[in-house]
Amino acid sequence: MMKTSITSLVAIATSYLLLIITPTQKSTYHSLFISNSVSDNASISHHLKTLTRRPHTAGSEANAEAAAYVASVFTSSDIASHVASYQVALTYPLSRSLLLTNPPPEPPITFTLHQETYEGDPYADVADEAVPTFHAYAKSGSASGPVCYVNYGRVEDYVTLKEKSGVNVSGTVVLARYGKIFRGDIVRNAYEEGAVGVVIYSDRKDYGGDGEAQWFPRDKWLPPSGVQVGSVYDGKGDPTTPGWASCGECERLNEDEVEKEGDVPLIPSLPVSAADGEKILRSIGGPVAEDDWQGSKDAPVYRVGPGPGILNLSYTGQQVISTIQNVIGVIEGAEEPDRFVILGNHRDAWTFGAVDPNSGTAALLEVAQRLGKLQKRGWKPRRTIILCNWDAEEYGLIGSTEWVEENREILASKAVAYLNTDCAVGGPGFKARATPQLDELIKKATHQVRDPDNSSQSIFESWTGSSSSPLLGRLGGGGSDYASFVQHVGIPAADIAFGGDIAAYPVYHSLYDDFVWMERFGDPMFQRHVAAASVWGLVALWLADEEFLPFDYLSYAKELQHGVEKLEDEISNKDIYLSPIFRSIKGLQKAAIKINDQRREMETSKGWITWKKDQLKVRELNDRLMMAERAFTDRDGLFGMSWYKHLIYGPSKHNDYGSQSFPGIDDAVKMAKNLDTAESWHRVQHEVWRVSRVITHASLVLVGQLT
């Protein structure tokens, strides 16, 4: 009996000794992860070249080959992997045509709707494998009418048309230029204004270097024949299975039911090139457009119409139930295997996808290989790390959404954080977006990684520039795979990239997003890829290995305070009481201070005898830090967009790309300003109360005590 007791004490003492040693060992492994001895820009370049040798749209054979390649790299890095498959509804074009009829004597123009290969194009022999230029989930049908120019097709653009030009677009085919808002919202806004069809083009001012620059392959700009392909579906996940996973013989909505959901377009649309857009613009008469609606210096004067040019648009699409493949790699945690740190990037592309998304896939494979090297040197994470390579993101975040919907309850109880990258490298300049409790962690990582474009300073120093603090964006927009994690479940999340705007990456979603463009303009030495993998993986390692989760909810309280102050300025002339939110934010601040104090006390008071009890306390405190983000969700979701549960960060109703703080309040304010009725302003006050309640719930979770 005595022998057993001594053995047990020795085991406990040994475990405790390991606990003391582990932080130093972990720190050594973390430093090794970002060292030159394990990073490899040549390997990243090889990954990207392999992934982009053929166009690989979701559902294609080439995309299945790319999935197999990802799985093979995981396996060779000693990372257990499997494929999570779903049967989802994807659409492809069967036929499309666009005819412009000009007043006599001008002849009609039939557009070829074709992107041209360039001289010396090494991918010319496989260019025809790219899907024809189209909008995924576009309404099949024909539309004919005089053409109206509507700038970016935003709600405010239609207001300008009516108020300043007296133009009503009802019964017309509208011409909008890409930019500012999600293309699906361009189509929806046009439908709500009475248009019968939509044509969207890439203006030279936005994508062609303002008409004064050369284009790819001589420079980075979009060639005149370049077309931005993309989805116009406004929802998330398979539209036939809204809210549940597309697994096997599952329930599916029919076409009429899908249309009633309100997320698929109800009028046909087509994307066209800058060259075709200018031909259409030359056919438009009527009032001259506003100065900020005009194009590049050598472009024709833009007028708004309607007509006299007539557009005849025809599109027929085919919906197919296709198998998509998410590739999942798992490194099981040694101490807390049931706590998950998840990294994700999608693989499918509209064409070759060198920037979007396979710069991110190459970075994911680099992270996997570095983690494999750490494992060979004895490292094991405290918590489980999951590497996810999503499919069918381009169609509407389908792969990640189906996986989250299938695993929602497990993720809600066990996911620590989700770390995303999409277009990991599109040019110079680091950018990050996150839920605020991750802000300090991202800043800390960028302090430790050198700037790939100036090795004399850190990424943090180049990121901040002359300002005292870097500008972190938020995750309210629905533009990438973090949406299901943050906005549907309430999981802390971040998204990182180099470049990331049209000025850096104008060949977005076109035939020219290929390896040559990346090698010449995006990242010639592939050092930005190395840096992206370093920041991404370092944040993941800290989340996976630190005994106490490195979350800072004081940052969250400060961010919310700033957001409410901006809201206060916006509605200062109305009898809307924001005091409930201000009170709840004060409660969150107090709760954040309290849990920080508890963490510091636990870090300094552990002893040999109380080790086992301390570990239970650590676990309980970490659970509070992990679960607080869930409390910002509401089961009823946003008004008219119930899939989006997060009341702090979510998309605007009229711009899926727009990242809004308090999206429910924001949409209610916009509606109230338009209607200006007592009922509409009452809804604003109701949304204020809803937000105040979820903030209070988060405070209670952090405190960890029942009222």
Beta strands, then each sheet from edge to edge (+ up, - down):
strand 1: 80-101
strand 2: 109-110
strand 3: 135-136
strand 4: 141-149
strand 5: 173-177
strand 6: 197-201
strand 7: 230-231
strand 8: 269-272
strand 9: 310-331
strand 10: 336-346
strand 11: 383-390
strand 12: 415-420
strand 13: 430-434
strand 14: 450-451
strand 15: 454-458
strand 16: 493-498
strand 17: 649-652
strand 18: 655-661
sheet 1: 2+ 1- 9+ 4- 5- 6- 8-
sheet 2: 2+ 1- 9+ 11- 10- 12- 16- 13+
sheet 3: 3+ 7+
sheet 4: 14+ 15-
sheet 5: 17+ 18-
end
